[in-house]
Amino acid sequence: MTTNAPATPPISFAAAAPQDPQAAPEDDALDLVAGDDQMHEIFEKWSAWRRTRTQFVPANLKGPGDNILGKLRGASRPWREPPEIALDPFMQALNRAIAGQPKHALDTQVFNAYYGHRITHIKANAAILGISRQHFYRLLRAFGTRVIAAAHAIEAEEGAMGRALPHRVEQPEL
């Protein structure tokens, strides 16, 4: 018996991607990566260093209502009066690396809110930005990793240029 039905290829569906049993739901505890504590310490030191630089140049943070960071500000994490910090070449390189990032990029806004304005309510501020709390921390980590690498490159390049100066005099260690 012959049928005149059109030959259709069999339909195949892709299998669902296997779920990682160790993957956390979106808003569960943070997935900490080795080095996050060290990165946090570097940026806390940068935050304190930046506050001491106001004796040279006023801070470049706008007040509430001027931009999205001003709206996010709300309650801020208190900071102690920072001690006078020596002029640290790495902090200067890190500051230039941070300043060189696009001002309106989401990860820059997250970084400036957390370390610049020292916001406390991460989940509420993440909601204002239209992202989850977990994504807030991922952006913060990605931004931090990128600017620390850039700061090391800036510091190495400027150190090499300084060592190449013909009139350079070695300074004794204090």
FILOKOL-843470 format. One line per field, with one value per residue (C-alpha): x, z, y. Coordinates in Angstrom, 3 decimals, m for minus. Layout:
px = [X,...]
pz = [Z,...]
py = [Y,...]
//
This chain:
px = [0.000,1.349,0.530,1.017,1.731,4.588,7.776,8.581,11.784,11.363,11.287,13.992,14.152,17.284,17.672,17.548,20.939,22.062,21.659,24.696,23.739,26.004,24.610,22.831,19.515,19.705,19.243,20.859,24.198,26.975,29.311,32.602,35.665,39.196,40.638,37.365,38.448,41.765,40.006,37.611,40.547,42.246,39.112,38.460,42.041,41.404,38.206,40.122,42.994,40.553,39.049,42.513,43.151,40.572,43.348,44.778,41.606,37.939,36.063,34.307,31.059,27.852,25.151,21.787,19.402,22.105,22.411,21.505,24.229,22.793,19.408,20.976,22.863,20.270,21.830,25.548,27.989,29.862,33.589,36.142,38.281,41.078,44.664,46.994,48.046,51.365,51.400,51.151,51.993,49.606,46.713,47.414,47.474,44.277,42.589,43.546,42.316,38.964,38.686,39.361,36.240,33.075,31.142,27.664,28.438,26.400,29.423,30.986,27.756,27.684,31.320,30.863,27.706,29.373,32.853,32.385,29.046,29.264,25.614,24.236,21.039,22.381,19.127,17.138,19.816,20.165,16.401,16.707,19.354,17.073,19.353,19.363,21.483,23.567,24.175,25.177,27.962,28.972,29.322,31.280,33.646,34.112,34.787,37.244,39.126,39.395,40.610,43.115,44.658,44.689,46.250,49.055,49.709,49.710,52.026,54.439,54.502,55.067,57.695,59.593,59.363,60.605,63.547,64.478,64.852,68.484,68.391,66.734,68.234,67.600,65.648,66.588,63.912,62.287]
pz = [0.000,m1.017,0.581,m0.929,2.383,2.219,3.794,6.805,8.727,12.283,14.850,17.443,20.509,22.287,25.739,28.644,29.836,32.843,36.067,38.233,41.615,43.343,41.572,43.935,43.117,42.064,45.481,47.773,49.487,47.447,45.530,46.977,44.876,46.217,46.383,47.021,50.549,49.251,46.524,49.104,51.308,48.352,47.558,51.207,51.333,48.082,49.554,52.617,50.423,48.214,51.193,52.252,48.780,49.338,50.807,47.272,45.165,46.258,45.948,42.620,44.071,43.316,45.885,46.218,43.337,40.816,39.366,39.943,42.569,44.512,44.507,45.642,48.435,51.229,54.397,54.075,55.830,58.378,58.073,60.615,60.047,57.908,58.966,56.731,54.146,52.347,48.618,47.400,43.710,43.488,44.933,42.401,39.573,40.899,41.079,37.462,36.389,38.117,36.680,33.195,33.240,31.427,33.864,32.888,32.654,35.029,36.701,37.290,38.911,41.112,42.159,42.880,44.874,46.994,47.567,46.706,48.340,50.710,50.353,52.844,51.321,48.440,47.506,47.403,45.403,43.012,42.431,41.590,39.004,37.670,38.604,41.255,44.385,43.036,39.761,41.765,43.413,40.121,38.512,41.528,41.298,37.521,37.773,40.606,38.771,35.658,37.363,39.581,36.466,34.773,37.880,37.913,34.228,34.833,37.823,35.902,32.874,34.941,37.048,33.906,32.544,35.876,35.999,32.455,33.355,33.050,36.168,38.443,41.930,44.092,47.251,50.452,52.004,55.077]
py = [0.000,3.374,6.699,10.084,11.796,14.310,13.095,15.212,14.878,13.693,16.492,16.401,18.575,19.622,18.174,20.555,21.689,19.679,21.599,22.135,20.661,23.156,26.213,28.542,30.184,33.812,35.397,32.824,33.282,34.812,32.591,33.752,33.317,33.053,36.547,38.394,39.311,40.596,42.605,44.051,45.081,46.789,48.791,49.659,50.952,52.861,54.330,55.559,56.774,58.667,60.464,61.668,63.094,65.833,67.924,68.104,68.151,68.159,64.868,64.273,62.884,64.719,65.298,63.540,64.080,64.985,61.488,57.836,57.454,60.363,58.641,55.392,57.055,56.997,55.685,55.200,52.936,55.037,55.410,56.353,59.399,57.988,58.427,60.374,57.812,58.077,58.660,55.090,54.481,51.518,53.548,56.287,53.731,52.135,55.527,56.242,52.816,53.441,56.962,55.562,53.372,54.552,56.743,55.559,51.846,49.718,48.135,51.565,52.761,49.664,50.175,53.888,53.209,50.519,51.933,55.622,56.400,53.396,52.321,49.806,48.396,46.334,44.610,47.859,49.645,46.712,46.884,50.599,49.706,46.961,44.070,41.357,41.438,38.557,40.412,43.510,41.508,39.902,43.328,44.551,41.565,41.877,45.607,45.064,42.342,44.493,47.679,45.866,44.290,47.708,49.304,46.726,47.443,51.222,50.857,48.606,50.911,54.047,52.287,51.296,54.836,56.217,53.815,54.848,58.530,59.640,61.829,59.243,58.982,55.911,56.749,54.909,52.702,54.228]
//
